[in-house]
Amino acid sequence: MNEDGNAQTVAIIPALCSDDEVDTALVDLGGVTAIERVVNTCVAAGASKVMVLRRAIAAPLPAGIEVEAITTGDKSDVSDSLRIALLKLPREADVVLIFPVGHALVEEDTVLALRARLQRDGCAIAVPTFRGDHGYPVAMTRSVFSELDLGVPTLQDLVCRDAVRVAGVATVNHWVISDLRRPEDRSAARCQLSGQPWSTLAQMYRHRSHRSFRSDSITDAQIERLVDAARHASTSSFIQAYAVIAVRDAELKQRCAVLCGGQRHVAEAPVFFAVCADLNKLARACADQGTIVRSDSFELFLQTTVDAALLGQNLQLACEAEGLGACMIGGARNQPIEMARALELPDHSFVVFGMAVGVAADDPPARGRMPLAGVLHWDRYDSSDILDVLRGADDGMRDWAKRCNAEQGGYNGRPVDEVKGWSERMARMWGGESAYAKAREALQEELRTLGFEV
Ligand SMILES: Cc1cc2nc3c(=O)[nH]c(=O)nc-3n(C[C@H](O)[C@H](O)[C@H](O)COP(=O)(O)O)c2cc1C
């Protein structure tokens, strides 16, 4: 206790510097490094001492920060280094705050709330939560922290050991679960530092397709809200030539999953949206006006398909903004006639793609994208650096494969080839005897049957 009778808090900042290229502690957050920001937050929230855990190979910390730097072995993980910190913990420390540097954008008010919660009866560990998920920093009593030396293997095991002694402190700051070690979260941080606290751009950078869902249902009111927001996308000449079928019925979802090529996540998600190109309303409007819709027009076909895609992308973003996970499903075009029948679509409409949506049960690494220079051109298209772009795309794909294997044991339950780059994969998919092209050979004819005489 200090002189005021308050518990003395020591902050421990794991900032090991992992094997990846980016040293998270030194990431620039608008003029201050991540480590400086965390230290400032801890001090502002009343920590009497700050200890930073750092591997020997890591670059020196910025000059002038007042911390006790504890050097750990180059192979030590966070748990090993926390055990070293435990040995060096000052005797007067009553509360330990473990604040990984990747969560540097967590604010002082969160730390204060954790400390306050810890002083209430029966609480030995206080954890911030964002939309129900546990995050960091974590505050705990000294005696709980000491358990790390009694055979509890990791910090997470320590927190999960006895749910009764853990209190969640709900926060609206997503940084308790976002982590600057991830490239997408670093991009999101740049957005945040240049604008709104959690901007649309930050949401976009954090996009990942989710393919595993919890059983939590989604209410009809939420579905309505999501689709209502999504349909405010731009629409060609205001034709609004789209429709969305929200499939909730388990049997029907199962049927859709089969038609989508047996994709398990379609049946597992609480809702499967079928995003349709829909000229039915246009056809009826034309008929009522004594004319016939030009469903043979390739331009109109493009307009309705583009409209559906814009709505679909808006819908995915809306889902992500509300904390849901989603995966678009082009497999919905595998058997378009059967799909249209199953959903009782009218003439002049087809499912452009589906979308499985629910509370995500997976946490896949973001895939990143090819170098921006392959996409953004200034004034005129410029292919002069196309080889660099392709090499960058290849490297990005390999990095993603490594991350999948290391963090998730592979992708869809199988190890990912870490050697093959983007170019080789794309050439296999869409070059020569492409199985993808072959699988959809009948599509044009099938769409004719559905009323698109293109
Ligand atoms: C129109 C469209 C159709 C897609 N179809 C499928 C699909 O049938 N099954 C699936 O698992 N993922 C599907 N995806 C997801 C892509 O595989 C995914 O977006 C891509 O690999 C990039 O990964 P990311 O979304 O996690 O960034 C589809 C994506 C789009 C845009």
The ligand as an SDF file (V2000), in Angstrom:
LIG
                    3D

 31 33  0  0  0  0  0  0  0  0999 V2000
  -17.4000  -12.9660  -54.6140 C   0  0  0  0  0  0  0  0  0  0  0  0
  -16.6260  -13.7960  -53.6340 C   0  0  0  0  0  0  0  0  0  0  0  0
  -16.8620  -15.1300  -53.5360 C   0  0  0  0  0  0  0  0  0  0  0  0
  -16.1880  -15.9180  -52.5770 C   0  0  0  0  0  0  0  0  0  0  0  0
  -16.4930  -17.2260  -52.4460 N   0  0  0  0  0  0  0  0  0  0  0  0
  -15.9920  -17.9580  -51.4360 C   0  0  0  0  0  0  0  0  0  0  0  0
  -16.4550  -19.2810  -51.2060 C   0  0  0  0  0  0  0  0  0  0  0  0
  -17.2600  -19.8340  -51.9420 O   0  0  0  0  0  0  0  0  0  0  0  0
  -15.9510  -19.9380  -50.1370 N   0  0  0  0  0  0  0  0  0  0  0  0
  -15.0520  -19.3750  -49.2850 C   0  0  0  0  0  0  0  0  0  0  0  0
  -14.6660  -20.0320  -48.3140 O   0  0  0  0  0  0  0  0  0  0  0  0
  -14.5710  -18.1140  -49.4870 N   0  0  0  0  0  0  0  0  0  0  0  0
  -15.0360  -17.3920  -50.5340 C   0  0  0  0  0  0  0  0  0  0  0  0
  -14.6360  -16.0970  -50.7260 N   0  0  0  0  0  0  0  0  0  0  0  0
  -13.6800  -15.4810  -49.7970 C   0  0  0  0  0  0  0  0  0  0  0  0
  -12.3140  -15.3040  -50.4680 C   0  0  0  0  0  0  0  0  0  0  0  0
  -11.6740  -16.5420  -50.5300 O   0  0  0  0  0  0  0  0  0  0  0  0
  -11.5140  -14.3130  -49.6290 C   0  0  0  0  0  0  0  0  0  0  0  0
  -12.1710  -13.0720  -49.6330 O   0  0  0  0  0  0  0  0  0  0  0  0
  -10.1020  -14.1210  -50.1620 C   0  0  0  0  0  0  0  0  0  0  0  0
   -9.3790  -15.3090  -50.0860 O   0  0  0  0  0  0  0  0  0  0  0  0
   -9.3510  -13.0590  -49.3720 C   0  0  0  0  0  0  0  0  0  0  0  0
   -9.3380  -13.3800  -48.0010 O   0  0  0  0  0  0  0  0  0  0  0  0
   -9.9520  -12.3980  -46.9160 P   0  0  0  0  0  0  0  0  0  0  0  0
  -11.3860  -12.1380  -47.2870 O   0  0  0  0  0  0  0  0  0  0  0  0
   -9.8360  -13.1400  -45.6060 O   0  0  0  0  0  0  0  0  0  0  0  0
   -9.1320  -11.1630  -46.9530 O   0  0  0  0  0  0  0  0  0  0  0  0
  -15.2420  -15.3150  -51.7260 C   0  0  0  0  0  0  0  0  0  0  0  0
  -14.9700  -13.9510  -51.8590 C   0  0  0  0  0  0  0  0  0  0  0  0
  -15.6440  -13.1970  -52.8000 C   0  0  0  0  0  0  0  0  0  0  0  0
  -15.3520  -11.7290  -52.9270 C   0  0  0  0  0  0  0  0  0  0  0  0
  1  2  1  0
  2  3  1  0
  2 30  2  0
  3  4  2  0
  4  5  1  0
  4 28  1  0
  5  6  2  0
  6  7  1  0
  6 13  1  0
  7  8  2  0
  7  9  1  0
  9 10  1  0
 10 11  2  0
 10 12  1  0
 12 13  2  0
 13 14  1  0
 14 15  1  0
 14 28  1  0
 15 16  1  0
 16 17  1  0
 16 18  1  0
 18 19  1  0
 18 20  1  0
 20 21  1  0
 20 22  1  0
 22 23  1  0
 23 24  1  0
 24 25  2  0
 24 26  1  0
 24 27  1  0
 28 29  2  0
 29 30  1  0
 30 31  1  0
M  END
$$$$
